[in-house]
Amino acid sequence: MSRISIIQPAEATGRLKEIYEQLEKQRGQIAEVHKIQSLRPESIVKHMELYMEIMFCKSELSRAQREMIAVVVSMANNCSYCATHHGSALHHYWKDEEKLRKLRANYREVDISGNDMALCQYAEEVTLRPQNIEEVDPTAPLREIGFSDAAILDTTLVVAYFNFVNRMVLSLGVEIEQDGGANYKY
């Protein structure tokens, strides 16, 4: 149950109504993570701009790798909302429910490439132990296996973005949609 007031689509007027209509047209439905921002409509727009830039920009990271990182960060933060949404998006690429189940339970048990494993380890380390960053360079393992600085930046942006969204979802009590986000277009 949401911990703050939400303006539902049927109650929306003005700019919020425009934003909701645009989201529904583009994404298939209005996600609860967007409704939670209804008291600040322009934050929804900026949120979507940031999301699209981080998750869909041209990158050395594949879309599947970015969704995989999203799931690892969300699981590390116990954010089932984001893990569910981005697990669904990752399933679109992996097409392997068992592999996805293992990723959610413990990414170390998933049969993935060494590069993907390094991305998962980085995502978990930066999420759970940010205080260690000054002592140990978490980017070193990525660089050692050939990730460029641009790829490391893209990885860090995905990790940081999902830590931001996970905290918003968890602190404000965002619940998964009744359909589990099944009608949301990624």
Summary of the structure (lengths in Angstrom):
residues: 186
radius of gyration: 16.9
end to end distance: 24.5
largest distance: 53.0
contacts: 551
relative contact order: 0.17
helix: 69%
strand: 0%
